[in-house]
Amino acid sequence: MYSRLVEQTWAKKLESPYVHIIFGARQTGKSTLLSKLVPNAVIRLDFSDPGQRSEYLRHPERLIAECRSLPTKSEPCIVVIDEAQNVPALFDSVQHLYDSDKSRWRFILCGSSARKLRLTGANLLPGRAIVHHLYPLTLAERPFPGLSASDAAGRSPLPFPAIQAKASVKESWWPPVDLVERMAFGELPGLAIAPPDLRADLLRTYCYVYLEEELRREALVKDWGAFARFLKLAASESGQLINYAAVSKEAGVSLPTVKSYYQLLEDMFLGFRVTAFSGSPRKSVLSTERFFFFDLGVRHAAAELAVNESTVLANPGSVFEQFVGIELWKRLQYLGSGKLHYLRTKGGAEVDFIIERDLMLTPIEVKWTGNPSLSDARHLMTFLQEHPRQAAQGYLICRCGRPQALNDRITALPYNCF
């Protein structure tokens, strides 16, 4: 079984006497990882199963009776509930059990959507729970061919710990893959090991079977056709500034509905926003947010593009920029601190990404070029000049063969070691 970056951290935290809530989009590997970390769960429920879901929707108190019937042991009885958001009332049962005896049971609740929990006012166990998130694979988990994760960490604008696995255990590494292939099919764990000729079909199924099933089940949208039109538009515009009015007109739904649809994608962990940088002295800076899908393979399928390398090569610069942005976002989420911004002015000056972390700023430009020059980094130079105290170094992520110092404050980094 392949390793995940969070394994050691989660293994330690799951031993703590709290309720553990694990969020993440479908197919990010939550259930598989928990089966590995918690193989001895006494009760394991899966509310994607219609039978189990219906039974506990009718009788959420049933969990209390089942847990109380378990024998008292020196070690807590572990209860794992997958897709727990489908039975919101169960969170009250978990609180009742936890409050009655914090050492007798250990609850681990998984969910692929926070929407229903938020809308129903579900009890998220404040003061009793630790929340974890799982994302698609990172470069530390699935390196490029011929390069280990530790090799890639040397000059990164956002250093990231590699997998803590023995070098001799070859199966701990996810199969390495080149840049264009991962830009075409994304980083979902199941897709990483699926037969290449089935990946496009699996991604299309993910978008239109899973999403429709999830949305209809939770009654999250009233008009699936309208949402499907929106989904295609939002995916096509992934990485761009959000134009609510244009999407509203093309999808044929109201402006408030479009905004609620974007929020729905975030609640289902299918996308994220990158906010405009607000610390620029320039008055012509744009303030509109950018929206990114959480995975490029899902993005292509949702946009109804051909899921293959030809789609990437038809417009490589835009897809490459999304690839870098998604990777930076995942790292920030796992690190647990920092924000990702962008900067763009009405005059066309822009910095693709700005990492704000520990009171410091790190500007990043992304270029598809294999021969970077200082002219590619002119906006980085301007940003560094405008923020001399907070921004010490800028980076140009590109396809050059080796790191290059473009000047004393700007480094060009290959895509395989940022």
Sequence and secondary structure as in RCSB ss.txt:
>XXXX:A:sequence
MYSRLVEQTWAKKLESPYVHIIFGARQTGKSTLLSKLVPNAVIRLDFSDPGQRSEYLRHPERLIAECRSLPTKSE
PCIVVIDEAQNVPALFDSVQHLYDSDKSRWRFILCGSSARKLRLTGANLLPGRAIVHHLYPLTLAERPFPGLSAS
DAAGRSPLPFPAIQAKASVKESWWPPVDLVERMAFGELPGLAIAPPDLRADLLRTYCYVYLEEELRREALVKDWG
AFARFLKLAASESGQLINYAAVSKEAGVSLPTVKSYYQLLEDMFLGFRVTAFSGSPRKSVLSTERFFFFDLGVRH
AAAELAVNESTVLANPGSVFEQFVGIELWKRLQYLGSGKLHYLRTKGGAEVDFIIERDLMLTPIEVKWTGNPSLS
DARHLMTFLQEHPRQAAQGYLICRCGRPQALNDRITALPYNCF
>XXXX:A:secstr
    TTHHHHHHHTTSSSEEEEE  TTSSHHHHHHHH TT SEEEETTSHHHHHHHHH TTHHHHHHHTS   SS
 EEEEEETGGGSTTHHHHHHHHHHH TTTEEEEEEES SHHHHHTT    TTTEEEEE  S  TTTS  TT  HH
HHTTT SS        TT GGGS     HHHHHHH   HHHHTS GGGHHHHHHHIIIIIHHHHHHHHT  S HH
HHHHHHHHHHHTTTSB  HHHHHHHHTS HHHHHHHHHHHHHTTSEEEEEE    S TTB    EEEES HHHHH
HHTT   SHHHHHHSHHHHHHHHHHHHHHHHHHHHT  EEEEEEBTTS EEEEEEEETTEEEEEEE   SS  GG
GGHHHHHHHHH TTT   EEEEE  SS EESSSSEEEEEGGG 
